[in-house]
Amino acid sequence: MRLLVFAFIALILLSLGSALFFLVRDQGQSTRTVKALALRVGLSIALFALLMLGYKLGFIPGRLT
């Protein structure tokens, strides 16, 4: 589970970096920046859903006090 979360975080950062690259390279004249940012948002939502599902199924234990 931990590796999957780190993979999602790496993909999110990669998408954010590519959006910055497209923004600088295309100077805002193409839709590649918007697509990269939309992908980042989708990956973030998927990561959140994965974390919620992992907690619900018991893959992520709750905090003991």
CHARMM-style PDB file with segment names, atoms N, HN, CA, C and O in Angstrom:
ATOM      1  N   MET     1       0.837  -1.197   0.000  1.00  0.00      PROA
ATOM      2  CA  MET     1       0.000   0.000   0.000  1.00  0.00      PROA
ATOM      3  C   MET     1       0.877   1.253   0.000  1.00  0.00      PROA
ATOM      4  O   MET     1       0.579   2.232  -0.684  1.00  0.00      PROA
ATOM      5  N   ARG     2       1.955   1.208   0.772  1.00  0.00      PROA
ATOM      6  HN  ARG     2       2.197   0.412   1.328  1.00  0.00      PROA
ATOM      7  CA  ARG     2       2.842   2.362   0.869  1.00  0.00      PROA
ATOM      8  C   ARG     2       3.486   2.682  -0.483  1.00  0.00      PROA
ATOM      9  O   ARG     2       3.595   3.844  -0.872  1.00  0.00      PROA
ATOM     10  N   LEU     3       3.909   1.637  -1.186  1.00  0.00      PROA
ATOM     11  HN  LEU     3       3.821   0.692  -0.870  1.00  0.00      PROA
ATOM     12  CA  LEU     3       4.527   1.851  -2.496  1.00  0.00      PROA
ATOM     13  C   LEU     3       3.528   2.425  -3.497  1.00  0.00      PROA
ATOM     14  O   LEU     3       3.887   3.256  -4.332  1.00  0.00      PROA
ATOM     15  N   LEU     4       2.295   1.988  -3.413  1.00  0.00      PROA
ATOM     16  HN  LEU     4       2.004   1.313  -2.735  1.00  0.00      PROA
ATOM     17  CA  LEU     4       1.258   2.501  -4.303  1.00  0.00      PROA
ATOM     18  C   LEU     4       1.000   3.987  -4.044  1.00  0.00      PROA
ATOM     19  O   LEU     4       0.824   4.762  -4.985  1.00  0.00      PROA
ATOM     20  N   VAL     5       0.979   4.375  -2.790  1.00  0.00      PROA
ATOM     21  HN  VAL     5       1.123   3.745  -2.027  1.00  0.00      PROA
ATOM     22  CA  VAL     5       0.778   5.783  -2.442  1.00  0.00      PROA
ATOM     23  C   VAL     5       1.952   6.618  -2.939  1.00  0.00      PROA
ATOM     24  O   VAL     5       1.752   7.694  -3.504  1.00  0.00      PROA
ATOM     25  N   PHE     6       3.180   6.130  -2.733  1.00  0.00      PROA
ATOM     26  HN  PHE     6       3.342   5.257  -2.274  1.00  0.00      PROA
ATOM     27  CA  PHE     6       4.346   6.866  -3.217  1.00  0.00      PROA
ATOM     28  C   PHE     6       4.361   6.958  -4.742  1.00  0.00      PROA
ATOM     29  O   PHE     6       4.797   7.967  -5.296  1.00  0.00      PROA
ATOM     30  N   ALA     7       3.893   5.922  -5.417  1.00  0.00      PROA
ATOM     31  HN  ALA     7       3.539   5.102  -4.967  1.00  0.00      PROA
ATOM     32  CA  ALA     7       3.812   5.956  -6.877  1.00  0.00      PROA
ATOM     33  C   ALA     7       2.814   7.023  -7.329  1.00  0.00      PROA
ATOM     34  O   ALA     7       3.075   7.756  -8.283  1.00  0.00      PROA
ATOM     35  N   PHE     8       1.673   7.108  -6.644  1.00  0.00      PROA
ATOM     36  HN  PHE     8       1.461   6.512  -5.869  1.00  0.00      PROA
ATOM     37  CA  PHE     8       0.689   8.132  -6.979  1.00  0.00      PROA
ATOM     38  C   PHE     8       1.255   9.525  -6.744  1.00  0.00      PROA
ATOM     39  O   PHE     8       1.048  10.421  -7.563  1.00  0.00      PROA
ATOM     40  N   ILE     9       1.964   9.720  -5.644  1.00  0.00      PROA
ATOM     41  HN  ILE     9       2.133   8.992  -4.979  1.00  0.00      PROA
ATOM     42  CA  ILE     9       2.550  11.026  -5.355  1.00  0.00      PROA
ATOM     43  C   ILE     9       3.582  11.391  -6.416  1.00  0.00      PROA
ATOM     44  O   ILE     9       3.654  12.541  -6.850  1.00  0.00      PROA
ATOM     45  N   ALA    10       4.382  10.409  -6.833  1.00  0.00      PROA
ATOM     46  HN  ALA    10       4.324   9.475  -6.480  1.00  0.00      PROA
ATOM     47  CA  ALA    10       5.373  10.658  -7.876  1.00  0.00      PROA
ATOM     48  C   ALA    10       4.687  11.037  -9.193  1.00  0.00      PROA
ATOM     49  O   ALA    10       5.149  11.944  -9.886  1.00  0.00      PROA
ATOM     50  N   LEU    11       3.611  10.366  -9.541  1.00  0.00      PROA
ATOM     51  HN  LEU    11       3.236   9.629  -8.979  1.00  0.00      PROA
ATOM     52  CA  LEU    11       2.871  10.696 -10.763  1.00  0.00      PROA
ATOM     53  C   LEU    11       2.247  12.091 -10.688  1.00  0.00      PROA
ATOM     54  O   LEU    11       2.217  12.819 -11.680  1.00  0.00      PROA
ATOM     55  N   ILE    12       1.753  12.452  -9.515  1.00  0.00      PROA
ATOM     56  HN  ILE    12       1.777  11.860  -8.710  1.00  0.00      PROA
ATOM     57  CA  ILE    12       1.179  13.776  -9.328  1.00  0.00      PROA
ATOM     58  C   ILE    12       2.248  14.849  -9.518  1.00  0.00      PROA
ATOM     59  O   ILE    12       2.017  15.850 -10.196  1.00  0.00      PROA
ATOM     60  N   LEU    13       3.412  14.637  -8.919  1.00  0.00      PROA
ATOM     61  HN  LEU    13       3.599  13.824  -8.368  1.00  0.00      PROA
ATOM     62  CA  LEU    13       4.499  15.609  -9.069  1.00  0.00      PROA
ATOM     63  C   LEU    13       5.003  15.672 -10.513  1.00  0.00      PROA
ATOM     64  O   LEU    13       5.336  16.747 -11.012  1.00  0.00      PROA
ATOM     65  N   LEU    14       5.058  14.523 -11.176  1.00  0.00      PROA
ATOM     66  HN  LEU    14       4.788  13.650 -10.770  1.00  0.00      PROA
ATOM     67  CA  LEU    14       5.475  14.493 -12.573  1.00  0.00      PROA
ATOM     68  C   LEU    14       4.484  15.265 -13.456  1.00  0.00      PROA
ATOM     69  O   LEU    14       4.889  15.999 -14.357  1.00  0.00      PROA
ATOM     70  N   SER    15       3.211  15.096 -13.195  1.00  0.00      PROA
ATOM     71  HN  SER    15       2.881  14.500 -12.463  1.00  0.00      PROA
ATOM     72  CA  SER    15       2.196  15.820 -13.950  1.00  0.00      PROA
ATOM     73  C   SER    15       2.284  17.321 -13.684  1.00  0.00      PROA
ATOM     74  O   SER    15       2.112  18.127 -14.599  1.00  0.00      PROA
ATOM     75  N   LEU    16       2.548  17.692 -12.448  1.00  0.00      PROA
ATOM     76  HN  LEU    16       2.688  17.038 -11.705  1.00  0.00      PROA
ATOM     77  CA  LEU    16       2.696  19.109 -12.119  1.00  0.00      PROA
ATOM     78  C   LEU    16       3.919  19.703 -12.813  1.00  0.00      PROA
ATOM     79  O   LEU    16       3.870  20.827 -13.312  1.00  0.00      PROA
ATOM     80  N   GLY    17       5.011  18.948 -12.842  1.00  0.00      PROA
ATOM     81  HN  GLY    17       5.051  18.035 -12.436  1.00  0.00      PROA
ATOM     82  CA  GLY    17       6.208  19.403 -13.537  1.00  0.00      PROA
ATOM     83  C   GLY    17       5.999  19.540 -15.035  1.00  0.00      PROA
ATOM     84  O   GLY    17       6.487  20.487 -15.651  1.00  0.00      PROA
ATOM     85  N   SER    18       5.275  18.599 -15.619  1.00  0.00      PROA
ATOM     86  HN  SER    18       4.878  17.830 -15.118  1.00  0.00      PROA
ATOM     87  CA  SER    18       5.014  18.692 -17.056  1.00  0.00      PROA
ATOM     88  C   SER    18       4.098  19.873 -17.370  1.00  0.00      PROA
ATOM     89  O   SER    18       4.236  20.501 -18.419  1.00  0.00      PROA
ATOM     90  N   ALA    19       3.166  20.179 -16.471  1.00  0.00      PROA
ATOM     91  HN  ALA    19       3.054  19.669 -15.618  1.00  0.00      PROA
ATOM     92  CA  ALA    19       2.308  21.349 -16.681  1.00  0.00      PROA
ATOM     93  C   ALA    19       3.142  22.623 -16.650  1.00  0.00      PROA
ATOM     94  O   ALA    19       2.919  23.529 -17.454  1.00  0.00      PROA
ATOM     95  N   LEU    20       4.092  22.703 -15.740  1.00  0.00      PROA
ATOM     96  HN  LEU    20       4.274  21.967 -15.087  1.00  0.00      PROA
ATOM     97  CA  LEU    20       4.972  23.865 -15.694  1.00  0.00      PROA
ATOM     98  C   LEU    20       5.816  23.964 -16.963  1.00  0.00      PROA
ATOM     99  O   LEU    20       6.001  25.049 -17.515  1.00  0.00      PROA
ATOM    100  N   PHE    21       6.323  22.825 -17.413  1.00  0.00      PROA
ATOM    101  HN  PHE    21       6.173  21.944 -16.965  1.00  0.00      PROA
ATOM    102  CA  PHE    21       7.118  22.801 -18.644  1.00  0.00      PROA
ATOM    103  C   PHE    21       6.298  23.277 -19.839  1.00  0.00      PROA
ATOM    104  O   PHE    21       6.768  24.090 -20.635  1.00  0.00      PROA
ATOM    105  N   PHE    22       5.067  22.769 -19.964  1.00  0.00      PROA
ATOM    106  HN  PHE    22       4.685  22.109 -19.317  1.00  0.00      PROA
ATOM    107  CA  PHE    22       4.212  23.168 -21.081  1.00  0.00      PROA
ATOM    108  C   PHE    22       3.831  24.646 -20.990  1.00  0.00      PROA
ATOM    109  O   PHE    22       3.712  25.321 -22.012  1.00  0.00      PROA
ATOM    110  N   LEU    23       3.641  25.146 -19.773  1.00  0.00      PROA
ATOM    111  HN  LEU    23       3.738  24.597 -18.943  1.00  0.00      PROA
ATOM    112  CA  LEU    23       3.294  26.549 -19.595  1.00  0.00      PROA
ATOM    113  C   LEU    23       4.427  27.452 -20.076  1.00  0.00      PROA
ATOM    114  O   LEU    23       4.195  28.454 -20.754  1.00  0.00      PROA
ATOM    115  N   VAL    24       5.652  27.084 -19.716  1.00  0.00      PROA
ATOM    116  HN  VAL    24       5.840  26.270 -19.166  1.00  0.00      PROA
ATOM    117  CA  VAL    24       6.803  27.886 -20.119  1.00  0.00      PROA
ATOM    118  C   VAL    24       7.085  27.722 -21.609  1.00  0.00      PROA
ATOM    119  O   VAL    24       7.350  28.700 -22.308  1.00  0.00      PROA
ATOM    120  N   ARG    25       7.027  26.501 -22.083  1.00  0.00      PROA
ATOM    121  HN  ARG    25       6.811  25.707 -21.515  1.00  0.00      PROA
ATOM    122  CA  ARG    25       7.385  26.233 -23.475  1.00  0.00      PROA
ATOM    123  C   ARG    25       6.369  26.791 -24.478  1.00  0.00      PROA
ATOM    124  O   ARG    25       6.742  27.409 -25.475  1.00  0.00      PROA
ATOM    125  N   ASP    26       5.085  26.566 -24.199  1.00  0.00      PROA
ATOM    126  HN  ASP    26       4.782  26.064 -23.389  1.00  0.00      PROA
ATOM    127  CA  ASP    26       4.035  26.989 -25.136  1.00  0.00      PROA
ATOM    128  C   ASP    26       3.565  28.420 -24.886  1.00  0.00      PROA
ATOM    129  O   ASP    26       2.827  28.974 -25.700  1.00  0.00      PROA
ATOM    130  N   GLN    27       3.973  29.015 -23.792  1.00  0.00      PROA
ATOM    131  HN  GLN    27       4.573  28.564 -23.131  1.00  0.00      PROA
ATOM    132  CA  GLN    27       3.585  30.372 -23.401  1.00  0.00      PROA
ATOM    133  C   GLN    27       2.074  30.553 -23.354  1.00  0.00      PROA
ATOM    134  O   GLN    27       1.554  31.605 -23.728  1.00  0.00      PROA
ATOM    135  N   GLY    28       1.376  29.522 -22.893  1.00  0.00      PROA
ATOM    136  HN  GLY    28       1.798  28.668 -22.590  1.00  0.00      PROA
ATOM    137  CA  GLY    28      -0.069  29.610 -22.727  1.00  0.00      PROA
ATOM    138  C   GLY    28      -0.869  29.531 -24.010  1.00  0.00      PROA
ATOM    139  O   GLY    28      -2.056  29.860 -24.008  1.00  0.00      PROA
ATOM    140  N   GLN    29      -0.262  29.108 -25.103  1.00  0.00      PROA
ATOM    141  HN  GLN    29       0.702  28.841 -25.105  1.00  0.00      PROA
ATOM    142  CA  GLN    29      -0.955  29.085 -26.394  1.00  0.00      PROA
ATOM    143  C   GLN    29      -1.590  27.730 -26.719  1.00  0.00      PROA
ATOM    144  O   GLN    29      -2.307  27.618 -27.713  1.00  0.00      PROA
ATOM    145  N   SER    30      -1.346  26.712 -25.915  1.00  0.00      PROA
ATOM    146  HN  SER    30      -0.763  26.802 -25.107  1.00  0.00      PROA
ATOM    147  CA  SER    30      -1.945  25.405 -26.199  1.00  0.00      PROA
ATOM    148  C   SER    30      -2.706  24.914 -24.972  1.00  0.00      PROA
ATOM    149  O   SER    30      -2.676  25.535 -23.909  1.00  0.00      PROA
ATOM    150  N   THR    31      -3.381  23.798 -25.144  1.00  0.00      PROA
ATOM    151  HN  THR    31      -3.406  23.294 -26.007  1.00  0.00      PROA
ATOM    152  CA  THR    31      -4.182  23.240 -24.048  1.00  0.00      PROA
ATOM    153  C   THR    31      -3.431  22.154 -23.281  1.00  0.00      PROA
ATOM    154  O   THR    31      -4.010  21.500 -22.413  1.00  0.00      PROA
ATOM    155  N   ARG    32      -2.154  21.955 -23.590  1.00  0.00      PROA
ATOM    156  HN  ARG    32      -1.684  22.486 -24.295  1.00  0.00      PROA
ATOM    157  CA  ARG    32      -1.409  20.892 -22.911  1.00  0.00      PROA
ATOM    158  C   ARG    32      -1.253  21.169 -21.416  1.00  0.00      PROA
ATOM    159  O   ARG    32      -1.253  20.236 -20.613  1.00  0.00      PROA
ATOM    160  N   THR    33      -1.122  22.438 -21.037  1.00  0.00      PROA
ATOM    161  HN  THR    33      -1.122  23.195 -21.690  1.00  0.00      PROA
ATOM    162  CA  THR    33      -1.012  22.786 -19.619  1.00  0.00      PROA
ATOM    163  C   THR    33      -2.288  22.413 -18.881  1.00  0.00      PROA
ATOM    164  O   THR    33      -2.245  21.834 -17.796  1.00  0.00      PROA
ATOM    165  N   VAL    34      -3.412  22.748 -19.474  1.00  0.00      PROA
ATOM    166  HN  VAL    34      -3.447  23.219 -20.355  1.00  0.00      PROA
ATOM    167  CA  VAL    34      -4.706  22.449 -18.842  1.00  0.00      PROA
ATOM    168  C   VAL    34      -4.903  20.948 -18.719  1.00  0.00      PROA
ATOM    169  O   VAL    34      -5.398  20.473 -17.697  1.00  0.00      PROA
ATOM    170  N   LYS    35      -4.525  20.198 -19.738  1.00  0.00      PROA
ATOM    171  HN  LYS    35      -4.123  20.584 -20.568  1.00  0.00      PROA
ATOM    172  CA  LYS    35      -4.667  18.739 -19.690  1.00  0.00      PROA
ATOM    173  C   LYS    35      -3.780  18.127 -18.615  1.00  0.00      PROA
ATOM    174  O   LYS    35      -4.196  17.201 -17.919  1.00  0.00      PROA
ATOM    175  N   ALA    36      -2.546  18.644 -18.474  1.00  0.00      PROA
ATOM    176  HN  ALA    36      -2.208  19.396 -19.040  1.00  0.00      PROA
ATOM    177  CA  ALA    36      -1.642  18.127 -17.449  1.00  0.00      PROA
ATOM    178  C   ALA    36      -2.164  18.441 -16.055  1.00  0.00      PROA
ATOM    179  O   ALA    36      -2.066  17.608 -15.154  1.00  0.00      PROA
ATOM    180  N   LEU    37      -2.718  19.635 -15.869  1.00  0.00      PROA
ATOM    181  HN  LEU    37      -2.798  20.311 -16.601  1.00  0.00      PROA
ATOM    182  CA  LEU    37      -3.277  19.989 -14.563  1.00  0.00      PROA
ATOM    183  C   LEU    37      -4.550  19.200 -14.266  1.00  0.00      PROA
ATOM    184  O   LEU    37      -4.804  18.837 -13.117  1.00  0.00      PROA
ATOM    185  N   ALA    38      -5.347  18.935 -15.294  1.00  0.00      PROA
ATOM    186  HN  ALA    38      -5.141  19.229 -16.227  1.00  0.00      PROA
ATOM    187  CA  ALA    38      -6.545  18.112 -15.104  1.00  0.00      PROA
ATOM    188  C   ALA    38      -6.155  16.681 -14.722  1.00  0.00      PROA
ATOM    189  O   ALA    38      -6.810  16.053 -13.890  1.00  0.00      PROA
ATOM    190  N   LEU    39      -5.096  16.178 -15.328  1.00  0.00      PROA
ATOM    191  HN  LEU    39      -4.563  16.688 -16.004  1.00  0.00      PROA
ATOM    192  CA  LEU    39      -4.604  14.857 -14.963  1.00  0.00      PROA
ATOM    193  C   LEU    39      -4.133  14.840 -13.512  1.00  0.00      PROA
ATOM    194  O   LEU    39      -4.365  13.873 -12.787  1.00  0.00      PROA
ATOM    195  N   ARG    40      -3.470  15.917 -13.093  1.00  0.00      PROA
ATOM    196  HN  ARG    40      -3.281  16.703 -13.682  1.00  0.00      PROA
ATOM    197  CA  ARG    40      -3.006  16.003 -11.706  1.00  0.00      PROA
ATOM    198  C   ARG    40      -4.183  15.990 -10.734  1.00  0.00      PROA
ATOM    199  O   ARG    40      -4.135  15.323  -9.701  1.00  0.00      PROA
ATOM    200  N   VAL    41      -5.221  16.719 -11.065  1.00  0.00      PROA
ATOM    201  HN  VAL    41      -5.260  17.262 -11.904  1.00  0.00      PROA
ATOM    202  CA  VAL    41      -6.407  16.740 -10.200  1.00  0.00      PROA
ATOM    203  C   VAL    41      -7.044  15.355 -10.144  1.00  0.00      PROA
ATOM    204  O   VAL    41      -7.447  14.897  -9.075  1.00  0.00      PROA
ATOM    205  N   GLY    42      -7.135  14.694 -11.288  1.00  0.00      PROA
ATOM    206  HN  GLY    42      -6.808  15.066 -12.157  1.00  0.00      PROA
ATOM    207  CA  GLY    42      -7.700  13.336 -11.319  1.00  0.00      PROA
ATOM    208  C   GLY    42      -6.874  12.357 -10.506  1.00  0.00      PROA
ATOM    209  O   GLY    42      -7.427  11.516  -9.796  1.00  0.00      PROA
ATOM    210  N   LEU    43      -5.551  12.457 -10.602  1.00  0.00      PROA
ATOM    211  HN  LEU    43      -5.101  13.139 -11.178  1.00  0.00      PROA
ATOM    212  CA  LEU    43      -4.683  11.580  -9.807  1.00  0.00      PROA
ATOM    213  C   LEU    43      -4.817  11.873  -8.313  1.00  0.00      PROA
ATOM    214  O   LEU    43      -4.779  10.957  -7.493  1.00  0.00      PROA
ATOM    215  N   SER    44      -4.971  13.142  -7.965  1.00  0.00      PROA
ATOM    216  HN  SER    44      -5.002  13.887  -8.631  1.00  0.00      PROA
ATOM    217  CA  SER    44      -5.136  13.499  -6.550  1.00  0.00      PROA
ATOM    218  C   SER    44      -6.442  12.949  -5.986  1.00  0.00      PROA
ATOM    219  O   SER    44      -6.484  12.464  -4.855  1.00  0.00      PROA
ATOM    220  N   ILE    45      -7.495  13.026  -6.774  1.00  0.00      PROA
ATOM    221  HN  ILE    45      -7.461  13.419  -7.693  1.00  0.00      PROA
ATOM    222  CA  ILE    45      -8.779  12.479  -6.331  1.00  0.00      PROA
ATOM    223  C   ILE    45      -8.703  10.958  -6.221  1.00  0.00      PROA
ATOM    224  O   ILE    45      -9.250  10.368  -5.290  1.00  0.00      PROA
ATOM    225  N   ALA    46      -8.019  10.329  -7.179  1.00  0.00      PROA
ATOM    226  HN  ALA    46      -7.574  10.809  -7.935  1.00  0.00      PROA
ATOM    227  CA  ALA    46      -7.854   8.876  -7.123  1.00  0.00      PROA
ATOM    228  C   ALA    46      -7.027   8.463  -5.907  1.00  0.00      PROA
ATOM    229  O   ALA    46      -7.324   7.455  -5.266  1.00  0.00      PROA
ATOM    230  N   LEU    47      -5.995   9.235  -5.591  1.00  0.00      PROA
ATOM    231  HN  LEU    47      -5.754  10.053  -6.111  1.00  0.00      PROA
ATOM    232  CA  LEU    47      -5.189   8.936  -4.399  1.00  0.00      PROA
ATOM    233  C   LEU    47      -6.022   9.067  -3.139  1.00  0.00      PROA
ATOM    234  O   LEU    47      -5.928   8.226  -2.245  1.00  0.00      PROA
ATOM    235  N   PHE    48      -6.836  10.109  -3.055  1.00  0.00      PROA
ATOM    236  HN  PHE    48      -6.912  10.792  -3.782  1.00  0.00      PROA
ATOM    237  CA  PHE    48      -7.704  10.285  -1.898  1.00  0.00      PROA
ATOM    238  C   PHE    48      -8.677   9.119  -1.759  1.00  0.00      PROA
ATOM    239  O   PHE    48      -8.882   8.602  -0.661  1.00  0.00      PROA
ATOM    240  N   ALA    49      -9.271   8.712  -2.869  1.00  0.00      PROA
ATOM    241  HN  ALA    49      -9.104   9.132  -3.761  1.00  0.00      PROA
ATOM    242  CA  ALA    49     -10.203   7.578  -2.844  1.00  0.00      PROA
ATOM    243  C   ALA    49      -9.482   6.287  -2.454  1.00  0.00      PROA
ATOM    244  O   ALA    49     -10.030   5.464  -1.720  1.00  0.00      PROA
ATOM    245  N   LEU    50      -8.258   6.114  -2.944  1.00  0.00      PROA
ATOM    246  HN  LEU    50      -7.813   6.783  -3.540  1.00  0.00      PROA
ATOM    247  CA  LEU    50      -7.472   4.937  -2.588  1.00  0.00      PROA
ATOM    248  C   LEU    50      -7.169   4.907  -1.095  1.00  0.00      PROA
ATOM    249  O   LEU    50      -7.247   3.852  -0.466  1.00  0.00      PROA
ATOM    250  N   LEU    51      -6.825   6.055  -0.528  1.00  0.00      PROA
ATOM    251  HN  LEU    51      -6.761   6.912  -1.040  1.00  0.00      PROA
ATOM    252  CA  LEU    51      -6.551   6.123   0.905  1.00  0.00      PROA
ATOM    253  C   LEU    51      -7.808   5.842   1.725  1.00  0.00      PROA
ATOM    254  O   LEU    51      -7.750   5.148   2.741  1.00  0.00      PROA
ATOM    255  N   MET    52      -8.931   6.377   1.286  1.00  0.00      PROA
ATOM    256  HN  MET    52      -8.978   6.941   0.461  1.00  0.00      PROA
ATOM    257  CA  MET    52     -10.189   6.113   2.001  1.00  0.00      PROA
ATOM    258  C   MET    52     -10.559   4.632   1.934  1.00  0.00      PROA
ATOM    259  O   MET    52     -10.979   4.044   2.931  1.00  0.00      PROA
ATOM    260  N   LEU    53     -10.400   4.037   0.754  1.00  0.00      PROA
ATOM    261  HN  LEU    53     -10.059   4.514  -0.056  1.00  0.00      PROA
ATOM    262  CA  LEU    53     -10.708   2.621   0.579  1.00  0.00      PROA
ATOM    263  C   LEU    53      -9.743   1.750   1.386  1.00  0.00      PROA
ATOM    264  O   LEU    53     -10.155   0.766   2.000  1.00  0.00      PROA
ATOM    265  N   GLY    54      -8.473   2.112   1.383  1.00  0.00      PROA
ATOM    266  HN  GLY    54      -8.139   2.912   0.885  1.00  0.00      PROA
ATOM    267  CA  GLY    54      -7.487   1.363   2.158  1.00  0.00      PROA
ATOM    268  C   GLY    54      -7.772   1.403   3.643  1.00  0.00      PROA
ATOM    269  O   GLY    54      -7.580   0.407   4.341  1.00  0.00      PROA
ATOM    270  N   TYR    55      -8.232   2.548   4.133  1.00  0.00      PROA
ATOM    271  HN  TYR    55      -8.388   3.356   3.566  1.00  0.00      PROA
ATOM    272  CA  TYR    55      -8.588   2.646   5.547  1.00  0.00      PROA
ATOM    273  C   TYR    55      -9.835   1.823   5.849  1.00  0.00      PROA
ATOM    274  O   TYR    55      -9.907   1.136   6.869  1.00  0.00      PROA
ATOM    275  N   LYS    56     -10.811   1.900   4.954  1.00  0.00      PROA
ATOM    276  HN  LYS    56     -10.752   2.458   4.126  1.00  0.00      PROA
ATOM    277  CA  LYS    56     -12.071   1.178   5.168  1.00  0.00      PROA
ATOM    278  C   LYS    56     -11.857  -0.337   5.154  1.00  0.00      PROA
ATOM    279  O   LYS    56     -12.490  -1.062   5.923  1.00  0.00      PROA
ATOM    280  N   LEU    57     -10.960  -0.818   4.274  1.00  0.00      PROA
ATOM    281  HN  LEU    57     -10.446  -0.230   3.649  1.00  0.00      PROA
ATOM    282  CA  LEU    57     -10.711  -2.251   4.165  1.00  0.00      PROA
ATOM    283  C   LEU    57      -9.681  -2.763   5.176  1.00  0.00      PROA
ATOM    284  O   LEU    57      -9.450  -3.968   5.274  1.00  0.00      PROA
ATOM    285  N   GLY    58      -9.067  -1.850   5.923  1.00  0.00      PROA
ATOM    286  HN  GLY    58      -9.255  -0.871   5.843  1.00  0.00      PROA
ATOM    287  CA  GLY    58      -8.137  -2.256   6.958  1.00  0.00      PROA
ATOM    288  C   GLY    58      -6.680  -2.330   6.528  1.00  0.00      PROA
ATOM    289  O   GLY    58      -5.833  -2.785   7.295  1.00  0.00      PROA
ATOM    290  N   PHE    59      -6.377  -1.889   5.308  1.00  0.00      PROA
ATOM    291  HN  PHE    59      -7.066  -1.520   4.684  1.00  0.00      PROA
ATOM    292  CA  PHE    59      -4.985  -1.882   4.864  1.00  0.00      PROA
ATOM    293  C   PHE    59      -4.190  -0.778   5.549  1.00  0.00      PROA
ATOM    294  O   PHE    59      -2.972  -0.881   5.696  1.00  0.00      PROA
ATOM    295  N   ILE    60      -4.887   0.281   5.970  1.00  0.00      PROA
ATOM    296  HN  ILE    60      -5.876   0.364   5.851  1.00  0.00      PROA
ATOM    297  CA  ILE    60      -4.280   1.375   6.707  1.00  0.00      PROA
ATOM    298  C   ILE    60      -4.883   1.365   8.100  1.00  0.00      PROA
ATOM    299  O   ILE    60      -6.069   1.654   8.261  1.00  0.00      PROA
ATOM    300  N   PRO    61      -4.089   1.039   9.104  1.00  0.00      PROA
ATOM    301  CA  PRO    61      -4.653   0.945  10.452  1.00  0.00      PROA
ATOM    302  C   PRO    61      -4.950   2.329  11.025  1.00  0.00      PROA
ATOM    303  O   PRO    61      -4.318   3.321  10.661  1.00  0.00      PROA
ATOM    304  N   GLY    62      -5.913   2.368  11.915  1.00  0.00      PROA
ATOM    305  HN  GLY    62      -6.426   1.562  12.211  1.00  0.00      PROA
ATOM    306  CA  GLY    62      -6.240   3.612  12.590  1.00  0.00      PROA
ATOM    307  C   GLY    62      -5.175   3.947  13.619  1.00  0.00      PROA
ATOM    308  O   GLY    62      -4.320   3.122  13.939  1.00  0.00      PROA
ATOM    309  N   ARG    63      -5.235   5.144  14.124  1.00  0.00      PROA
ATOM    310  HN  ARG    63      -5.929   5.814  13.864  1.00  0.00      PROA
ATOM    311  CA  ARG    63      -4.257   5.598  15.103  1.00  0.00      PROA
ATOM    312  C   ARG    63      -4.652   5.137  16.498  1.00  0.00      PROA
ATOM    313  O   ARG    63      -5.784   5.346  16.935  1.00  0.00      PROA
ATOM    314  N   LEU    64      -3.716   4.514  17.186  1.00  0.00      PROA
ATOM    315  HN  LEU    64      -2.796   4.345  16.831  1.00  0.00      PROA
ATOM    316  CA  LEU    64      -3.958   4.063  18.549  1.00  0.00      PROA
ATOM    317  C   LEU    64      -3.531   5.143  19.516  1.00  0.00      PROA
ATOM    318  O   LEU    64      -2.467   5.741  19.361  1.00  0.00      PROA
ATOM    319  N   THR    65      -4.362   5.393  20.516  1.00  0.00      PROA
ATOM    320  HN  THR    65      -5.227   4.906  20.642  1.00  0.00      PROA
ATOM    321  CA  THR    65      -4.009   6.426  21.498  1.00  0.00      PROA
ATOM    322  C   THR    65      -3.550   5.821  22.784  1.00  0.00      PROA
ATOM    323  OT1 THR    65      -3.213   6.544  23.722  1.00  0.00      PROA
TER     324      THR     65
END
